[in-house]
Structure formats: C-alpha cells, structure tokens
C-alpha cells in the first residue's frame, strides 16, 4: 500500500508543467550606424568590417589623437572594448580606418 501511495505521489509531482525560461538575446547595436553615442568605460562596441587587413580604432579630439588601437579583424561583425577612464569627459570622434582609408566615423560622448 505504501508503494502505491509513493508511486501516485511521484506521478503527481512529475506531471507538473516544466517552467520554460526564455532569456532575451542581446542585440548588437552597430556603433557607426548612429551619429552620436554615449560610451562608458569598459563598454563593448560592435562594427562591421569587410576586409581582414589591419584596422585602427582611433579616438580623437580637435584633430589630435587621444588613443589608437591597431588590430586584425575578422570579416563581418567585430566587437571591441572601449576604456575611457583616462579620456576627458567630453564629445570625441571615434574613427575606424585601414592603413589607406577612413572607413567610418562617429561622435562619442564619454561618461
């Protein structure tokens, strides 16, 4: 009799609906698709690259370079971290360029 009660209890417990949790997928906002972006320290920025040659991400102010990062991208969407602790809290220009041409440019506001 105890076995039957335990068996019935197990059936009742196992027949409960499963809880399905759907986590939202993070969307990657392309930084160069926007004309002005607020950037925080350690933030990931995403952009699209069409070639795998060396690229540079440059942050400048009044035609003077504040930071420059040279990297070998993959063709397609690339994500880089931007560190802004040492940058002035003002409006700056973010430039993506190759050795020969400027590909994209946008205005960033450092927070």
N, C-alpha and C positions, 0 to 999 in steps of 0.2 A: 504494500500500500504506500509506503514512504517513497519507493522508487517511482511509482506512478505520479505522486504529487510533485516530486522533484522534476520529473520529466515534463509534466504540464507547466510547471513554473519556467523551465528552460525554454519551452516552446513560446510561452507568452512574452518572455523577455527578448527572445531572438526575433520575434515578429514585429518589433518596433521599427519605425521608419529610420533610415540612415540619414544623418544630417550631412547635407552637401554644402560645403563652403566654397564659394566662388570668389577667388581673390582678384581684384581688379588688376589688369595688366598695365604696367607703367607705359605711358606713351612718351615717345622721344620727340621733343619739340626741337626742330632744326633751328639753331641759333641765328643762322644767316637769312632765314625766311622772315625774321622780324626786323623792324627798323630800329627798335630800341629795346634793350633787355636789361633787367636788374640782375646782377651777378653777386653771389655771396661766396665767401671763402670755402674752398673745397667742393664747389658745385661742379657737377658733370655737365658738359656741353656736348651736343651732338651736331654733326655736319656731314654732308655728303661729299665724297671725293671720287673723281672719275679716273684718275691715274694713280699708279703706285710709286711715282717718283717722289723724291724728298719734298716735304712741305714744311712751311713755317707758320706758326701761330704767333702773331705779334700784337702786343698791346702798346698803343702809343698815345701820346698827348701832345698836341701842338707840334706835330712833325718830329717829335723826339721819341725814340724807342724806350719804353719802360721795361718790358720783358719780351723775350723771344725764345720760342721753343722750336727746335727742328726735330722732325720725326718722320718715320717711314710708314705711311698709312696703308690700309687695305682698301681696295676698290670697293666702294659702297659707303655705308654709314659708319662713321668713326665717332668714338666718344673719348673726350679728354677731360681731365680735372683742371679747374682754374683755381689758383691760390692767390688771394687778394689781400692778405694781411699787410704786406709791405707797400701796397699801392695806395695812392691818395684817394680819398672818398669823393670822387667827382666823376664827371662824364668823360669816358675814354673811348678810343676807337680800337676794335678788335679786327684784325686783318688776317686772312688766310691766303698764303701765296706760295708759289713754287719758286724755283731759282730764277725763272724768267718772267713770270707774270703774277699780277694780283688776281686771285680767283673771286674772293668775296670780302665784303667789308660791312661791319655793323657798328652801331653805337652801343656801348655798355655803360651802365651806371653801377659803380662799385658801392656795396654796402658793407 
